[in-house]
């Protein structure tokens, strides 16, 4: 199949491209305007896989550019994996209009092209934030969604609803929403990982950058949650496990005997880990100490969420292989590559 990956230079998008190239015969093309990524990502993908992936620098919110510069030029597309979105929970609280404009208009324009150019399959990068403050843990795909705690989360819930409704109207089309929990870690080569522009918003790159002296403080947001150590509980899933789930989801959409127009899958380990446990895992994996401070709860955060992943295991035959210690070690190996590049050593990044 010919697969379009939007946000292909991003954290999960780039790892998914690597997995597709290494484990399938699909042709991959990317769209990424580098709003929160960098062109050098495709050099790293080539280092790892030996293949250069073509990227189009297009803003998905500009429909005519998307239609004319990509779909009419690139030819028939069999499937789309849609990652491209603004994704910082805290920032979305501060900039809700920007998040609604980017995340929803980008998806709507893609679906217009799906309809016009007869794309068969669509995989949406969703989030466990659609569960909000769930009443029971772990959450399953049947757990009722709630009004999310942030505009970012709400764009994911709206995106799911748009895709579900669209799927009902288009014969021969099937779609999946993959609800990620907390992606962490880096490629086992150490050559590709998470590198947000500016100060990171996610815990693990904050930890690795703090340990490297890139940022001056490490704050744990809240130690008064009703959890075993007072800090928030999340389900930290290695990025390569998430990436491989997309390859399996493509196979599922292509090979399913009875076509289901729309399905949802949780992607998590099924294990809840506190923030302090993540910090201790980093210390264990690297032998480094972390001098953190406790701050107030962060707006938009929920106290606890982790997955029941049995549906993905049974239907997609997905088997997460990496532990939180694996994730922290690979994240640090990636950070060490960044440290060498920053100090002028000959590391190709």
N, C-alpha and C positions, 0 to 999 in steps of 0.2 A: 504494500500500500504506500501511497504518498501521503505523508503526515505533516501538517502544519503545526508547529509549536509556537504559540505566542508567549512572549517573555522568555525566549530561549536563552538569553544571556543572564537571566536571573538565577537565584540560588537553586530552587527546585527544578526549574526549566532546564538548566545546563546539565544537571545530573541526570535528568530524564533523557535528554538527547544522548548522553554517553551510554546509558543503558540500552536505548533503542539501537544505536549504531553497533554496540558490542554483541547484542543478543538477538537481532532480527535482520531481515533483509529489506526492511522498509526504507524508503527514501525520505529524508527529513529536510525540511526548510523551516526557517525561523523568521518571526517578526519581533523586533525589539527596538525601541527608540532610545534606549539607554538612559531613561529618566532615573533609574535607580540601579544601574549596572554599568558595565564597561565593555567596549568592543574586544578587548584583549581576552575576554572569556572564550571566544571562539578559537583563539590560539591555544588556550589550555585544553579545550576539547580535542583539538587536532593533536596535541602532544600525547594525550591519553589514548585516543582511538586511532590515530593515523589518518583521520578523515576531516577535511575542511567542510563545515556546514555553511550553506549560503544563508545570509541574513538580510532582511529588508528593514531599513530604518523608517518605519511608518508609525504614525500615531493612530491607534485604533479608533479614536473618537472622530477622526476625519474620514467619513464614509467613502467619499469619492476617491481619495488616495488609496484606501484599502482595496476598493473595487478595481480601480484602473491600474495601480502600480503593482498589485500582487495577483489577484485572482485572474484578471484578464491576461497578465503577462506570464504567470507561472503555469497556468493550465489546470487540469482537473486535480482536485484534492479529494482524497478518500476519507480522511479523518482529521479532526482538529483537537489538539490538547491545549486548553486555554488557561494559561497561568497569568498573563499580563494583568496586573492590577496594583494599585497602591495598597499597602498591607500593614501599616503601623497602627496598632490599636490606639495608642495615646495621641498620635498625630491626627487620627481621624476624628477624635473628640474636639480637637482644636480647629480642624479644617473640614467640616462635614460636607460643604458644598463641593469642594474639590474632589472628595472621595466619591460622592454620588455621581458627579459628572463623569469622572474617569472610569470608574468600575462598571457603571451601568450602561453608559453610552457605548463603551468599547464592546461590551457583550452584545448589545442590541445590533450594532453594526456587523459583527461577526455573523449573527444569526440571519441577518438580511442576506449576507453573502452565501450562507449555507443554503438558504431557500433558492436563491437565484442560480447558484452553480451546482446544486444537487449533491452537496456533501453528505455522505452516508452516516458518519459517526462523529460524536462530540463528547469529549471528556472535560468536565468543568472542575477547576481547582477551587474546592470549597473549604470549609473550616468548621471545626468543632464549636466555634463561637455561635453557631446557629442554635445551639442548645441553651444558651444563656446560663443562668444559675439553675441547672437541672435539679429536680427534687430527689432523684435517685442516681447512684453511681454503681457500676459503670453505666454509661449511656449506650443504648443500642440504636439502630436506625429507626426503630419504632418509638423511641423516646420523643415526646412532643417537643417541637421547636418552640422557643420563646422569643420575645423581643430581645435581641442581643443587647449587650451592655455598651456597645460602641457603634458608631456609624459604619466602620469597617465591617463588623460582623453583620450588620443589617444589609450591606450591599451583597454579602454572600447569600443571605437568606432570600433576598429579592432575586438574585441571580438564579438560585435554584428554582424558585417558583416560575420565573420566566422560562427557563429551560424545560421544566415539566410541562407547562402549558403549551409551549411550542412543539414539544415532542408528540402531543396528542393530535396535532394538525397535519403532520407530514408523513405520509406513507413511505416506508423503506428507510426511515431515519431512526436511529437509536442513540441514546445518550446516557451518560453516567455522571453523577456528582460524587467526587471523592472528598470526604470530609477529613482533612488532615487534623491531627492533634498538634503536637509541637515539634516541628522538624529541627533536627540538630545533627552535628557531625559534618564530615567532609569525605571526599573520595579517598579510598584507601591509599592511593598514590601520593597523597598530600599535595597534589597539584591543582585541585579545584575545591572551593568551599564557599562559605558565605562571606561576602564583602560589600556591605551596604555603603552607600555614599553618606559621609558625615558620621555623626555619632550613631552607633547601632541602637536599635530598639529591643532586640531579642537578647535573652539572657546569655546564651553561650558566647556569641561574639563580644558581648560586653566583658565577660570573664576573661576571654583570651586576650583581648586588647588591653584590659587592665593589667593582666599579668605581664604583658610586653611593654608596659609604660606608655601606651598610646593614649590612654585616657587616665585621668587622675583619681577617679573615685569609683567605687563599686558599692552600689546601694541595693539592699534587699527591700523591696517595696511591701512592707507590712509583715509584722510577726505576731499579729493578734487575730489571725484567722482560726476558726475552729478545726484545726488539723493537728496531726501528731506532734509537730514542732512549732506550730503557729504561722508557718509560711505557706504560701499557696501551693496547691498540688496540681501538677500537669502530667500529661502522658507524653514523654519525650521519645520520639520515633526517629531513627536514623534516616538521613536524607536518601541514602541509597536503597533502603527498604521502601521508602515512598516512591522513589523513581521506578523501581522494578514493578510496583503495583500498576503503574500506567501501561507498561508493556503487557502485563497480564490482562488489564482492562481492555486494551485494544483487541487482544486475542478473543476475549469473551464476547465483545460486540460483533466481531467478524464471524465467530463460529457458533454462536448460540442457535439452537435448532428452532425454538419458539421465540420469535422476536418480541422482546419487551421494550416498549418505546423509551422507558425511563426508569433508572434505578439509582439507589444511593448506597454508598459503602463507607464505613468508618475505616480510617487508616491510623491505627495506634497500636501500641504494644499490649495494651490491656493492663498496664502497671502504672499506678499513680506514684509520682516522685515529687518530693517537696523541693523548694528552691535550695534549702540548706543541704539537702542530700545531693543535689547537682553540684554544689560547690565542693562538697566532700569528695565526690567522684572525681572532679578535676584534680584535687589535691592528691588523691590516690593514684591517678593515671600519670601525673607529671612529676610528683614529688615537690611541687611548688606550694608555698603558703599563700593565702588570700586574706588580706586585711580589709574586710568589708564592714559597712555600716548599715544600720537599720533605719529605714525611712518610713514615711506614711504609705498607706495603700495607694496604688495608682488607679486613677479614674478609668473605668471601663473593664477592669479585671474582675474575674469571678474567683471564688475561693477554691473550688475543686472541680476538676473534670478529667475523666479518663475513660478509655474506650472498652466496649465489648467488641472485639474484632472478628467474632466467629463467622459472620456472614462473608466477609472478604476471604477468610481462610477457606471456607467451604465452597463458595461459588467461583472465586478467582484463583483458588489454590495458592494463595499468598501466604508465605511463611516468613515473618520478620526474623532476621538472623542476628542483628546487632544489639548489644546491650548499651546501657547508658555509659558504662566505662569505655566501651568501644567508641562511642560518639565523642566523648570528651578527649580521648587520645587522638582520634583523627582530626578533630577540630584544632587541637594544639599543633599537630604536624602541619596542617595548613597554615596556621598562624606563624609557625617558624619559617615557612617559605616566604610569607609576607615580610617578616622581620629581615630576612636576608636581602630581599629586593629593596626594602626601604633603606638599608645601609649600603647599597651599591654593590653587593656581591652579584656574581654572575648567575642569577636565577631567572629563567625565562618565564615570566608571568604575563 
